[in-house]
Amino acid sequence: MTVDEKKEKDKLVLYVKGRLDTTTAPQLEEIIAGKTTGLAELVLDFTELEYISSAGLRVLLATHKVMHKQGGSLIIRGVNDEVMEVLHITGFLDILNVKRGV
């Protein structure tokens, strides 16, 4: 997994590429933890994300809670069909702000 970023004022976009699984989820969690303070909007761009496991879902939920607590929002965009199916089956589409396109 690799993560590129683009910051604009109080908005941060993280471009997550590869696999978000047991091995890489802690890395993403660490990257996010150092960047959420003062953000109004955190966007996770999954255009190049190939796979997400339950460990990745846990990171999404924890990040959603942090952003909500500080009055901000988490947006997940660019979700492919495979990742969208995982989000749908697990009920995360009812919790998270997910957009298929960019």
C-alpha positions in Angstrom: 0.0 0.0 0.0 1.1 3.5 -0.8 -0.5 6.8 0.2 -0.1 10.1 -1.6 -1.6 13.3 -0.2 -2.9 16.7 -1.3 -3.8 19.3 1.2 -6.0 22.4 0.6 -6.6 24.6 3.6 -8.7 22.5 6.0 -9.3 19.6 3.5 -6.9 16.7 3.0 -7.1 14.1 0.3 -5.2 10.8 0.8 -4.8 8.7 -2.3 -4.7 5.1 -1.1 -3.2 2.5 -3.5 -2.8 -1.2 -3.4 -4.2 -3.4 -0.6 -5.6 -2.3 2.7 -5.3 -5.4 4.9 -3.9 -6.7 8.2 -0.4 -5.7 7.2 -1.1 -2.3 5.8 -4.0 -1.1 7.9 -1.7 0.0 10.8 0.3 2.1 8.4 -2.7 3.9 7.1 -4.0 4.4 10.7 -0.7 6.0 11.6 -0.7 8.3 8.6 -4.2 9.4 9.3 -3.6 9.9 13.1 -1.1 12.6 12.5 -3.2 14.6 10.1 -6.8 14.9 11.3 -6.4 17.7 13.8 -8.1 20.8 12.5 -9.4 19.2 9.4 -12.9 19.9 8.3 -12.8 17.2 5.6 -10.7 14.1 5.1 -11.1 12.4 1.7 -9.8 8.9 1.1 -9.5 8.4 -2.6 -9.7 4.6 -3.3 -9.5 4.9 -7.1 -6.4 2.6 -7.0 -7.3 0.5 -4.0 -7.6 -3.1 -5.0 -8.7 -4.8 -1.8 -9.9 -4.0 1.7 -10.0 -6.5 4.7 -11.7 -6.2 8.1 -8.6 -4.5 9.4 -9.0 -1.8 6.8 -12.7 -1.5 7.7 -11.7 -0.9 11.3 -9.4 2.0 10.3 -12.3 3.5 8.3 -14.7 3.3 11.2 -12.1 4.7 13.7 -11.3 7.6 11.3 -15.0 8.3 10.8 -15.5 8.5 14.6 -12.5 10.9 15.0 -13.7 13.2 12.2 -17.3 13.2 13.5 -16.1 14.0 17.0 -14.2 17.1 15.9 -17.1 18.3 13.7 -15.5 17.2 10.4 -16.4 14.7 7.8 -14.8 11.7 6.2 -15.5 11.1 2.5 -14.5 7.9 0.7 -14.5 8.3 -3.1 -13.4 6.4 -6.2 -14.5 3.0 -4.8 -14.3 0.1 -7.3 -16.9 -2.7 -7.5 -15.1 -5.2 -5.3 -14.5 -2.7 -2.4 -18.0 -1.4 -2.8 -19.4 -4.9 -2.4 -17.4 -5.3 0.9 -18.8 -2.0 2.2 -22.3 -3.0 1.2 -22.2 -6.4 2.7 -20.8 -5.1 6.0 -23.3 -2.3 6.3 -20.6 0.4 6.1 -22.5 2.1 3.3 -25.1 3.1 5.9 -22.4 4.6 8.2 -19.9 6.2 5.9 -20.1 8.8 3.1 -19.1 6.7 0.1 -19.0 8.0 -3.5 -18.3 5.6 -6.4 -16.7 8.3 -8.6 -14.0 10.9 -7.9 
